[in-house]
Amino acid sequence: MLFKRVYLEISNICNLNCAFCSPPVRPRRRMTEEEFRSAALQLRPYTDYLYLHIKGEPLCHPLLEKFLGICHELQYQVNITTNATLLAEKGHILMESPAIRQVNLSLHSFSAHDGIDREAYLDTAIGFAKEMSRRGGYTVMRFWNLDGDREAAEGTREILSRIKEAFPGHDELEQQMSTHRSVCLDKGIFVSFEEEFVWPDMSHPLLPEQGFCHGLRQMLGVLADGTVVPCCLDADGQAPLGNLFEEPLADILEREPFVSARAGFFNRKALLPLCRHCSYRLRFDKKSLPSDVRSR
C-alpha cells in the first residue's frame, strides 16, 4: 500500500459555518454514487484506510449509508469526521456500518454557534461514543481549537466539564491539554487536543523550502469534484495533481507533479507552491507531544 490513509471528500457542503474553517470558495457539490464507487475502486490498490472528509459535513450527504456499503464491499476501514450536530438523526448509520472503524467528533464546533441545545448535543455525542465503544469501535472527541499556549476558551472548558461528569476519574483533562494530544477516557473513547491551525493558502507568507510533511508520503486527498490533492489541508484544490474522474488515478500517480513532489518530501523539501505557504507542516519539525495513534 502506498498511503496509510486517503481522504475522500464526499461533499463540501456543511450545515454549519465555523470560524475556524476557511471560507468556502469552491462550488457546492456532492459526489454521486457512480462517482464515489469510481473513486473508491481507483483508490483501493493504494490504501486500506479511507477518511470520508476534507471539508463539508459527511452526515449531510443523503447517500452516506450507500457509500459506507460500498466501502464495506471493498473492505475499506473507514474513518469519518463530523461536527456531531446530526448524530441524533444519522448516528445509527455510523454505528451499524461494519465499514466504520473510527468516528471523530469535532466538539469545538459547538462552542462556535448559537441556537444549539447544549445539553442535548453533548448527551447525544457522549451516548454515541459509549455505544460505539460497546460495539467495538473508536470515537475521538476533538478539541482542535487550543491557542498557542495550548489553552482552551471558556466554551471548550464547559464541554470538558460535562465530559468529566460522564467519564469519572478524569478530573485533570484541562491540565492534560498542555502535555497530551490524546487522552483515553474509556475503551475506544478518546479526547484529542490540538492547537487551532491555519488552512494553507497561496496568499499566506512564503516559508522555507526545507521541511518535513506527511502529505504524499503517508496520505493523499480527493475533493468532491475528483481533484486529487496532496493532503487533507488543500481544501480549495490549490495544488491539483490531476482529476480521477477525468483520467485514471494510476496515471496521475506516475507522472508530474506527483512524482517530484513526493520525492521532495522524502528529501525534506516542499516543492509544490502551496506547500511553501503551509505553516502546518512546521509542526512536524517540533518535538512531538505524547499521542495515541488512534487519535490521528
JOSUL-V369471 format. One record per residue. N is the residue number from 1. PHI is phi in whole degrees, -180 to 180 (NA if undefined). PSI is psi in radians with two decimals (* if undefined). D_LAST is the distance of its C-alpha to the last C-alpha in whole Angstrom. Layout:
# JOSUL-V369471
{{N/PHI/PSI/D_LAST} {N/PHI/PSI/D_LAST}}
This chain:
# JOSUL-V369471
{{1/NA/2.38/18} {2/-82/-0.61/18} {3/-124/2.47/14} {4/-68/-0.53/11} {5/-158/2.66/10} {6/-129/2.33/13} {7/-94/2.05/13} {8/-116/1.89/16} {9/-82/1.91/17} {10/-81/-0.32/20} {11/-164/2.53/21} {12/-104/0.29/21} {13/-96/2.32/23} {14/-128/2.64/22} {15/-89/-0.02/24} {16/-123/2.98/23} {17/-137/1.30/24} {18/-78/2.51/22} {19/-65/-0.50/22} {20/-80/-0.15/19} {21/-89/2.51/19} {22/-68/2.57/21} {23/-58/2.41/24} {24/-68/2.34/25} {25/-124/-0.35/27} {26/-83/2.68/27} {27/-59/2.49/29} {28/-64/2.31/27} {29/-155/2.48/27} {30/-120/2.49/25} {31/-70/2.50/25} {32/-83/2.93/28} {33/-61/-0.72/28} {34/-63/-0.75/29} {35/-65/-0.74/27} {36/-64/-0.79/24} {37/-61/-0.72/25} {38/-61/-0.81/26} {39/-65/-0.79/23} {40/-63/-0.69/21} {41/-66/-0.73/24} {42/-69/-0.56/24} {43/-80/-0.35/20} {44/-57/-0.68/21} {45/-68/-0.19/22} {46/-110/-0.16/19} {47/-162/2.72/16} {48/-101/-0.32/15} {49/-114/2.07/12} {50/-112/2.24/13} {51/-109/2.01/11} {52/-89/1.01/14} {53/-167/2.58/14} {54/-140/-1.22/14} {55/-116/3.06/17} {56/83/2.92/19} {57/-107/1.87/19} {58/-62/-0.48/18} {59/-72/-0.17/20} {60/-77/-0.31/23} {61/-75/2.17/24} {62/-67/-0.28/27} {63/-104/0.28/26} {64/-55/-0.82/22} {65/-62/-0.70/24} {66/-63/-0.75/26} {67/-63/-0.72/22} {68/-66/-0.56/21} {69/-64/-0.70/24} {70/-64/-0.72/24} {71/-61/-0.72/20} {72/-66/-0.72/21} {73/-59/-0.65/25} {74/-91/0.07/23} {75/63/0.66/21} {76/-81/2.65/17} {77/-103/2.14/14} {78/-108/2.31/13} {79/-111/2.51/10} {80/-140/2.48/12} {81/-116/2.28/11} {82/-136/2.67/15} {83/-79/-0.03/17} {84/74/0.04/18} {85/-74/-0.35/22} {86/-108/0.21/23} {87/-63/-0.66/21} {88/-60/-0.59/25} {89/-90/-0.66/26} {90/-117/-0.07/23} {91/-58/-0.56/21} {92/-64/-0.51/23} {93/-62/-0.74/22} {94/-70/-0.77/19} {95/-66/-0.57/20} {96/-92/-0.11/23} {97/-85/2.16/21} {98/-70/-0.19/20} {99/-80/-0.42/18} {100/-73/2.20/15} {101/-101/-0.79/13} {102/-146/2.46/10} {103/-121/2.17/11} {104/-99/2.19/10} {105/-105/1.95/13} {106/-81/1.41/13} {107/-71/-0.27/16} {108/-67/-0.24/17} {109/-65/-0.60/18} {110/-61/-0.85/21} {111/-69/-0.16/22} {112/-93/0.04/23} {113/-135/2.47/26} {114/-91/2.84/29} {115/86/0.06/30} {116/-102/2.23/27} {117/-68/1.83/29} {118/-58/-0.84/26} {119/-66/-0.75/27} {120/-65/-0.72/27} {121/-61/-0.88/24} {122/-71/-0.67/22} {123/-59/-0.74/24} {124/-65/-0.79/23} {125/-63/-0.79/19} {126/-68/-0.74/20} {127/-62/-0.68/22} {128/-62/-0.82/20} {129/-60/-0.73/17} {130/-68/-0.67/20} {131/-70/-0.68/21} {132/-60/-0.73/18} {133/-61/-0.76/18} {134/-61/-0.56/21} {135/-88/-0.01/21} {136/93/0.17/18} {137/-96/3.14/15} {138/-116/2.47/12} {139/-132/2.32/11} {140/-120/2.08/9} {141/-89/1.95/12} {142/-94/2.37/11} {143/-128/1.51/13} {144/-105/0.78/12} {145/-133/0.48/16} {146/-72/2.69/17} {147/-84/-3.04/19} {148/-64/-0.35/20} {149/-97/0.21/21} {150/58/0.73/18} {151/-107/2.65/20} {152/-110/2.63/20} {153/-72/2.92/23} {154/-60/-0.72/25} {155/-60/-0.69/24} {156/-67/-0.70/20} {157/-64/-0.61/22} {158/-65/-0.71/24} {159/-66/-0.71/21} {160/-61/-0.63/20} {161/-62/-0.70/24} {162/-67/-0.66/24} {163/-65/-0.69/20} {164/-63/-0.60/22} {165/-65/-0.66/25} {166/-78/-0.41/23} {167/-129/1.41/22} {168/-56/2.57/24} {169/98/0.11/24} {170/-124/0.94/21} {171/-75/-0.18/24} {172/-110/0.51/22} {173/-60/-0.74/19} {174/-61/-0.73/20} {175/-68/-0.60/21} {176/-71/-0.31/17} {177/-57/-0.63/16} {178/-77/-0.30/18} {179/-125/-0.20/16} {180/-125/2.51/13} {181/-93/-0.40/10} {182/-146/2.40/9} {183/-129/2.27/12} {184/-84/2.14/13} {185/-92/-0.60/16} {186/-165/3.11/17} {187/-58/2.03/17} {188/77/0.13/14} {189/-122/2.16/13} {190/-130/2.72/11} {191/-111/2.33/11} {192/-116/2.26/9} {193/-116/2.25/11} {194/-145/2.66/11} {195/-72/2.54/14} {196/-63/2.39/15} {197/-111/2.90/15} {198/-105/2.18/18} {199/-64/2.30/18} {200/-64/2.56/19} {201/-154/2.55/23} {202/-64/-0.31/26} {203/-82/-0.16/28} {204/-80/2.85/26} {205/-57/2.55/27} {206/-75/2.31/27} {207/-111/2.87/25} {208/-59/2.58/26} {209/-68/-0.61/25} {210/-68/2.36/24} {211/157/2.91/20} {212/-110/2.60/17} {213/-156/2.65/14} {214/-84/-0.23/12} {215/-59/2.35/14} {216/70/-0.35/16} {217/-87/-0.90/15} {218/-114/-0.25/12} {219/-142/2.86/12} {220/-148/2.78/15} {221/-130/2.63/15} {222/-133/2.12/18} {223/-80/2.96/20} {224/-62/-0.39/22} {225/-94/0.11/25} {226/95/-0.07/24} {227/-66/2.23/23} {228/-89/2.23/21} {229/-127/2.82/19} {230/-71/-0.38/17} {231/-164/3.14/14} {232/-76/-0.11/12} {233/-96/-0.17/14} {234/-85/1.22/18} {235/-73/-0.29/18} {236/-110/0.11/22} {237/66/0.70/22} {238/-83/-0.16/24} {239/-127/1.08/23} {240/-68/2.36/24} {241/-104/-0.17/24} {242/149/-3.04/26} {243/-138/2.05/26} {244/-77/-0.08/26} {245/-86/-0.21/28} {246/-112/-0.41/31} {247/-152/2.69/30} {248/-60/2.43/29} {249/-58/-0.65/25} {250/-56/-0.66/27} {251/-70/-0.69/29} {252/-61/-0.66/26} {253/-82/-0.04/24} {254/-110/0.09/28} {255/-136/3.10/29} {256/-75/2.62/29} {257/-90/-0.01/27} {258/-59/-0.83/24} {259/-60/-0.90/25} {260/-72/-0.61/26} {261/-66/-0.72/23} {262/-67/-0.76/21} {263/-62/-0.61/23} {264/-61/-0.78/23} {265/-68/-0.52/20} {266/-67/-0.37/21} {267/-105/0.33/23} {268/59/0.77/22} {269/-134/2.28/23} {270/-93/1.91/22} {271/-100/-0.49/25} {272/-71/2.39/24} {273/-54/-0.76/26} {274/-61/-0.66/23} {275/-65/-0.44/21} {276/-75/-0.21/23} {277/-113/0.26/23} {278/-104/1.99/19} {279/-82/-0.30/19} {280/-63/-0.64/15} {281/-65/-0.33/15} {282/-66/-0.39/17} {283/-64/-0.51/14} {284/-73/-0.23/13} {285/-97/0.02/17} {286/-91/2.83/17} {287/-64/2.22/17} {288/-72/2.56/13} {289/-87/2.77/13} {290/-56/2.46/12} {291/-152/2.46/8} {292/-90/2.31/8} {293/-61/-0.40/6} {294/-73/-0.25/6} {295/-86/-0.13/4} {296/-90/*/0}}
